[in-house]
Amino acid sequence: MGIFQTIDDEIIRAGDCTDIYFIRTEEILAAEDKNPKVTAEITVSSLPDGWGILCGLSDALWLLEGLPIDVYAMPEGSMFYPGEPVIRIVGNYRDFCRFETSLLGFLCHASGIASAAALIKGCAGERAVYSFGSRRQHPSIAEMIERSAWIGGVDGVSNTCAPSGLPLIGTMPHSFVMCYDNPKDSWVSFAKHAPEDVPRVMLCDTFCDEKREALSAAKRGAVAIRLDTPSSRKGDMRSILEEVRWELDVNGFENVRLFLSGGLGAGDILEFRDIVDAFGVGGAIANAPVVDFSLDIVEIEGKPVSKRGKKSGVKEVYEFENGNHILLPAGAPAPENTKPMLKIFMKDGQILSMPDMNKSRMRVLMAIQNMTE
């Protein structure tokens, strides 16, 4: 372990980051010489919005690589519903028992972030959404947060440890503006020294009335005005946005866009998307509730079983052309014009294919489009 109280990859890969009862289960089953062949499914019983986005499959596969098991899964970025298995594992139970804790952790956290990002992107419509929330989480998982947000449909991310190739988006903090005698000097410096490919987006609510600062920044080359922390503004935020938009327009700055950030959620996006051109969203994505997946054995030695509250037997999810799903027992005839969603990703511990981050994102964007049509 490092100085920042994080867990090394090797410990996680060895299955040593787990709940103690899995170690005891493993030891007792070994003492009894029991290691049944099982099929386990990962499902969720309920979802706040009725649907979720599967994310974290890459980490799950790296975790399970080398174990004598087969793994089937929905493609990463798939939309799923309560009761649908997103992953199916086939193997002898002791061979993967201790990995359940980390496996669910990878999937629950990443899927929660991706699902929240997809909801917000769906609310934003054609407006851009950027992930500004990695500071709300432990820095050691910044890459996972930004990757999950990107798969969920955001248009850019802010953290420099995001996966390679993601567009990095950022403007300026209030502390930068406060380092100057007045905001005008900070905007001039930013316009002068920021890299040429960085849009001149100026933060305009540090000291003065928002519309006054916005107009002043526009005169100094701003292509967009960012207003931050709307919950702390005195008065109605919509009125403030309308005042800023009016002053910019009547003074010839119709092309200067409005960028809103600071404590935004899906409701704020819906409320302001008609007047705001882009949103920076922090905690609503990075701090999203996890998807409460569970792993349950549904078949032992070929016999359907289940614990109370679960459906026994191996299941298949079929998808219609319009995106609707139907859940059926495995082996039941497939409905017409459907395709099975669970694909084999691992055979006897060998990874057959890995998710492509950008293809996963496109899958989410298509699902959002189907929902909004």
KAUR-V53709 format. One record per helix or strand. SS is the DSSP state (alpha for helix, beta for strand). FROM is the first residue (numbers start at 0). TO is the last residue. If there is no record, write none. Layout:
SS | FROM | TO
SS | FROM | TO
//
This chain:
alpha | 8 | 12
alpha | 19 | 30
beta | 36 | 42
beta | 51 | 52
alpha | 56 | 63
beta | 69 | 73
beta | 78 | 79
beta | 86 | 91
alpha | 92 | 94
alpha | 96 | 123
beta | 127 | 130
alpha | 133 | 135
alpha | 138 | 150
beta | 155 | 156
beta | 167 | 167
alpha | 173 | 177
alpha | 182 | 192
beta | 200 | 202
alpha | 209 | 218
beta | 223 | 226
alpha | 229 | 231
alpha | 236 | 249
beta | 256 | 260
alpha | 265 | 271
beta | 277 | 280
alpha | 282 | 285
beta | 293 | 299
beta | 302 | 303
beta | 314 | 319
beta | 324 | 328
beta | 337 | 339
beta | 341 | 346
beta | 349 | 350
alpha | 356 | 371
//
